[in-house]
Amino acid sequence: MATSRKPSASVLVRDQAGRVLLLRRPDNGLWTIPTGGLEKGETATECGIRECREETGIEVEIVGLVGVFTSPEHVIVYEKDGRVDEVRQPVNVCLRARVVGGALTTTAEASEVRWVDPVDLPGYDIHPALRRRIDHGIKETIPHVD
């Protein structure tokens, strides 16, 4: 059961070849799209652009909306000193973006960063909630809303 909710933004970035920008989280080894919590005074668009730059080195422009994802089945467990500190249910705005600059860069939040052809996605260990966003963004043009 979730103990908190927090707004976040994620970004589905595709290059001209249709590949998806993925990064590997160093804390759990899972692959994901750029994602992070909104900071005070920040819009979802600003958050998505910032998170993409901070996590991958890629500069983007937001071009649309993949959807709003709020599934109660998606929870993130945060531990502190070996004990559960928080169980968060994200409220995520997933945005579509295109590359306007930058270069792939690993960071403290991304041990690997790469462009992945959608047909190769099954070979990547991606949390089901994130895979749901990616799949919707690839297959659909109408925004999803939970």
Salt bridges, closest charged atoms under 4 A:
ASP15 OD2 - ARG19 NH2 2.59
ASP27 OD2 - ARG25 NH2 2.36
GLU39 OE2 - ARG50 NH1 3.53
GLU42 OE2 - ARG50 NE 2.70
GLU51 OE2 - ARG50 NH1 2.89
GLU54 OE1 - ARG50 NH1 3.18
GLU59 OE1 - ARG53 NH1 3.89
GLU61 OE1 - ARG98 NE 2.66
GLU86 OE2 - ARG88 NE 3.08
GLU112 OE2 - ARG24 NH1 2.84
GLU112 OE1 - ARG114 NH2 2.53
ASP135 OD1 - ARG131 NE 2.73
ASP146 OD1 - ARG132 NH2 2.48
ASP146 OD1 - HIS144 NE2 2.65
